[in-house]
Amino acid sequence: MNKTLQHFISLYIPALTTLNNKRPESQEFNFKGQIKKSSEIMSIFYPEIVIADSSSFEGKVSTDNNELSILVNSKKLLIGEVAFDDIYIDSHSDAMSFFFRTNFSRISVSDSVALNQVSLNGFTNKDTASFLIGFSGEDSLLSHASFYLNAGFLTTGYTTIKIVPEYLLLAGKTWSIDSENYILADSTGLLLSKVNFRNEVQELSMNGIIGRDSTAKLAVLFKDFQADQVNDFLSIYNVKVGGIVNGTALISGVTGRPAFNSDLNVQNLSWFNDTLGDTEIHTKWDSQLNRVDVTAIATRGGEKNIQVEGFYQITKEDDILDFTAKLQKTYIQSFGHYLKGLVSNLSGIASGDLYLKGTAKKPVLTGKVHLQKVGFLIDYLNTSYTFSTEVDIKEDRFVFRDLLLNDVNGNQSIVNGYIRHEHLDIFILMLVSK
């Protein structure tokens, strides 16, 4: 079977095999099957791969007629941290070329970045290939792309690739790519040159090497990049950021043990449309501990109102968080998003120390914060209140003690209570008036 596969590779991509296209021993057969209860076997031989039950495949092989066809349908395929949903693959050959049509409803990476309605269509023909790639963000009207990857297979073992866009729309803005972009690929990785995307004054550039070795370094340059354009692809995290990004990121060993170092400046960084301030972000990858160390300072009105320091450690089961945040007269409007359904119209100022630990799936927030001039509307009462108080932040709740609560009519009440949550999700408000 391996010789049969090598035969077809030598026919349609001869540069990728050392074999000539001499026809192997005759292989003539059809195949068809459905996968059921594969988890037990896969967990032993390929634990990083999970295939959904009822996945089906069928096709035909004929070495005498140089015929190969494959049809695959699957609800889900998980390979390591990459998940593919609603997979459809249809491929076939003729005397000269191998054609394929591939669709996914969604591809997500590490539950952090997601692409929707992904398609990959194209053909290979001896020493050339052309692939038409398409995808969209959560809102396909605002973010979608379609572009060709035109490849040439060289006898030296290298592959040349050029990106030719049909359209690239990001957050409603049209982008272009440098017409001189050039990618060179071999078995060790990719060399990127002039892979520069532009929209008016904005620029996102990638130059360098993508490979396993630590000496393979990819430089990413941000120039006046509007951060809100990535929100559509980060919908899994339920975040909404904004601001103008300038700076560089240097990534080493992308496909091996990656090291990520960056120095970024974000003008008017915002969180859910509330401006936090001008922010400096510095990250450094520790390859021995498999973690990224982060230092960030947000300045507003000439004062450092948010300082964050800590690390994000990547593990096989669940990533570890360990951050300390110091707040100094920080506006709290942006954090009202997490209380949606309980309160709205949140306003006020916070000062204090916060500690975010636990894991990415089960974060644990603790600390103590002094709130000043806080205003909010309790949704189910449709009543607005104001107060100033100190809040103890426990692992599962925010605790209020002897809080002097004022309503819009000038009435006052002393209340005790808490906002209970499950790892910063599913918030429940409980207040008792004295």
N, C-alpha and C positions, 0 to 999 in steps of 0.2 A: 504493500500500500504506500510505503514511503517513496518507492521508486516511481509510482504512478503520480503522486503529488509533485515530485521533483520534475517529472516529465512535463506536466502542465505549466509549472513555473518557468521551465526552460523555453516553453513555447511563447508565453505572453510577457514574461519579464526575464529574459535570458541573463541580464546582468546580475541577477540575484542568486544565480546558481552556477556551480562549476561544471555541471553536467551539460552535455550537448543534447539536442532535441531528438536523439535517436529513440524511436518508439520502444518502450519496454515490452515485456511479455504481455500478450493480449489480456485486457481487463474489460469485461463487458457485463455490467450489472446495474440494476435499479435498487434503490434503497428507500426505506420509509420507516419512521418510528415515532414513538411518543415517550417522553421522559416522565417517569412516575417514581416518587419516593427515592430521589437520588441523593438526599442529604447524608444518609449513612455512609455511602461509598465515597462521596465527594469529601466528607469530613476527614476521611483517612488519607486519601491520595492528593486532593487539592482543596485543603480547608479554606483557602481564600476565595473559592468560587462557590456561589450558590445559584442553582438553576431552579426556576419555578416549575412546580408540577404541571403536567399537561402541555409542556413545551413540545413542539412537533418539528420534525425535519423530514425532508424527502429530496430525492434527486436521482441523477443518472450519471454514470461514468462509462465512457467508451474510448479507449485508447486508440482503437483502430480508426475511428472517425474524428479523433481529437475533440470529443464532445464531453463537456462537464456542465452539469446544472445542479443548483442547490437552492432549496426553498426552506426557510426557517421562520417559525412563529413562536414567540415566547412572551408571557406577561411580564417577566422580570428576570434579569441577570445581574448578579452582584459579583464583581471582581475586585477584591480588596476593598478600598474605600469608594469605588466608582460603581454607581447603580444605573442600570439601563432599564427603562420601562417600555412595555408594549413594543417589542422588537419585531421587525419584519425585514427579512433579507431575501431577495430574489436575484439570482445570478445565473448566467449561462454563457456559453462560448459559441463562436463560429470559427470558420477557417482562419481568420486573421486576428480576432480580438476576444477579450473576455469582458463581458458587461455585468454590471451589478447595480442594484437599486436597494438602498437601505434606509429604513425609517425608524425613529424612536420618538415616543411621545415626550420623553423627558430623560435627560442625563444629569445626574447630580454627583458631586464630588465631596466626600466627607461631610455630607449634610450641611454644606456651607455655600456652595455655588451651584446654580442649576441653570441648564439650558432646556428650552422647550421646543417641541416640533422640530427635532433635528433630522436632517436628511443628508445622505451621502450617496450620490449617483455618479456613475462614470464608466470608464473603460480603460483597459491596458492593451497596448498594441506593440509588441516587440520592444523597442527602445524608448517608447513614450507612454504617457498616461495622462488622463485629465479627469479631475474630480470636481463636481459641483457640490458645494457644502452650503447648507442652509440651517438657520436656527433662529429662535426668538427668545425674548425675555418673558417675564410674567405677563406683561401687557404687550402683545405682539404688534399693536398699532404704534407703540412708542419705540420699541427696540427689536430690530430684526436685521438679519444679514444674509447675504447670498454672495458667494465668491468662488472662483475657480482656483484650484491648485493644479498647475500644469507642471508635470514632472518629466525629466529626461534621465534615462538609465544609462550610465556610462560603463564602458568595459573595464574601467579602472576600479569599479566597485562603488563609486560615488553616485549619488542621485542629486540632480539639480532641481530646485523647486521655485516657482514664481507664483505670487499671489496676484490674481486679476479679479478685482471686485466687480460685481454687478451693482450692488448697493450695500451700504453699511449705515444703519440708522441706530443711534444710541440716544435714548431719552429724547427722541424727537429731533435730534440733530444729525445731519448728514456728514459723514466722515469720508476722507479719501486716504489712499496709501501711496507712498512714494513709488513712482513707476519703475525705479531702479532697484526695488527690493529683490533680495537674492537669498536663497537658503540652499545650503549644501549639506547633504546627509550621507552618513555611512554607518557602519555597524557600531561605532562608538558614540554617535550623537548627531547634533545639528549645529551648523554654523549659520548664524543670522546676521545679515548685513543690510542696513538701510530699511529695516522693517519699521517704518515710521508712519504713524497714523496722525492725520491733522484735521482739525475743524476750526477754520478762521484762526484765532490766536492760540487755540489749544493744540497740544502735541503730546503724543504718547509714543515713545521710541524704544525699540528693543534691538540691541546689538550685542553680539558675543556668542558664546557656545553653550548649548544645552547638552549635558552629558553626565556620566556617573562620577567621574573623577573630580576631586576637590579643586583641581586647577582649571576645570571648565567653568567659566564665569559668564553670566548673562547680566548685562547692565540694562536697567529699565529707567528711562528718564520721563519725568512728569513736568510739563510746562503749562501753567495756567489751566490745569485739568480740573473740570467741574465734577466734584465728588458725587453729586447727586445722580450722575449718569450710571453708577453701578448699582443703585438700589434695586432695580428691576431684576438683577441677577443674584441678589442677596436676600430674596424674599423669604427663604427658609429661616433666616435669622430674625425676621420681623423687625428690621431696622430701617431707619430713614436718616441718612447723613447728607450733609451739604458742606460747601466751602470750596475754595480754590487751592489746588494742590500744586506745589513746586518741590522739586528735589529729585533724589536718585535712590534706587534700590539695587543692590548687588546680590545676585543669587548664584551660589556655587553648588556644583554637584546636584543639579536639579533632579536627575533620574536615579541618583544614588542616595547618599546621605546629605540632603540639601542643607545649605547654610544661608540664612537670610539676614542681610544687614541693610539698614535703610536710614536715611536722614531726610525727613520730610517736613515741610512747613505748610500748614493749612490756614489760609486766611479766612476769617469768619467761619470757623468750624461750627456747624449746627447739628442738632440732634432733634429730630421730629420738629423741624422748622423753627427751633429756638436757638439763637446764637449763643455758643459757649465762649467764644473768643478766638483770638489768633493763637494757633497751637503749633508747638514743635513736638515732633514724634521721632524718637530714635529707637531702633530695634537692633539687637545683636543676637545671632544664632549661636547657641552652645551645642556643638555636635556631640560632645561626650554625654551630656545630660538630655539630649534630644529636646531642647526647649528654646523658646525665644524670649529674651529679656527685653522688657519694654520700659521706656521712660518717656513721659509725656507731660507737657506743661501748657495749660491754656491761660492766656492773659487777656483780661478785659478791663478797659478803663485804666490801663497802666498797672493793674494789680493781678498777681498770680492767683486766680480764683479756683483753679483746679490743678492739682499735681498728682500724677499717677506713676507708681513704680511697682514692678513685679515681673512675673513670668507666666508664660503659657507653655506647658509641657505636654508634648504629644506622646501618648501611650497607645498600646494596642486596643485596650478595652474602652477607655474614656479619657479624654484629655484633662489634665490637671490645671486648676487655676490657683494663683497666689498673687493677689494684688493689694496694694494699699493706696487709698485715695484720700487726699487732704482737700477739703472744701473750705473756701474762704469767701463768704458773701456770694455764693453761687446761686443764680436764678434756677428755680426748680420746675418751671413750666414744662420743659421737655420730658421730665420724668412722669408727668401725668398720663402719658400714653400707657404705662404699665398698670394704672388704676382704672383703665377704661371699663365702664360698666358699673363702677362703684361711685366715683366722683368725676367731675369735669370742671373746666374753667380754673384749673389749679394755677396759683401764682404764689410768689413769696421768695424768700432768701434762705439759704442753708449754709451753715458753717459746722465743721466737725471732721471726724476721722471715720473712714469706712474701710472694711477689710472683706475682700471678695476671695473666697477660697472654695474648696470642693472641686467639682468637675464641671465640664462644659454642659453635661446633661443634667447634673444636679448641683447647681451653684449654691453656695452658702454665703450670705451677706450678714455681717455683724458690724457693730460700731455704736457711736453716739453722735447725734446731730442736733444742733440748736437751730430751730426754725423761727424766722421772724416774718411778721406781716403776711402770714399765710392766708390765702383766700381760696375757697372751693365751693362747689355745688354738689350736695348729695343727691344723686340722680333720682333715687326712688322716693325721696321726700320733696324734690324740686325746690329745695331751700338752700340759700347761700349762707356761709359762715366764714368768720375770720378768727385767727388766734395766733399766739406766739408761745412756744413751749420747747422743751427738750424731749427728744425721742430716743429711747433705748431700742436699738435694732438687734433683735435676737435671731437665732437661726431660722425660726419659722414665723416670726411676727415682729411688727413694729409696735412698741408699747408706749401709750400715753398715760401720764399720771397727773391728776389734779389740773387738767387742762381747762382754762377759762375760755369758753366758747361764746362768741358773739354772733347774733343773727342780724339781718338787714334792718330789723325794727328796733335795734338797740337792746334787745333782751339778752341776758347773760345766763350761762349755766356752767357749773363745774362738772366735768365729766372725766371718767377713767375708761380705758378701753384699749383696743389693739386692732391692727389690721393683720390678720393671719394669712399665710400663703404657703404654697408648696413649691419650694425652690424657685421663688420669684415668679410663680404662675398661680392661677386660680386664687385670687384675692377675696377675702371675706372680712367685712367691716363689723366690729362689735363695740358699741359705746354704751356706757351706763352713766346716767346723770344722777348727781347727788341731790 
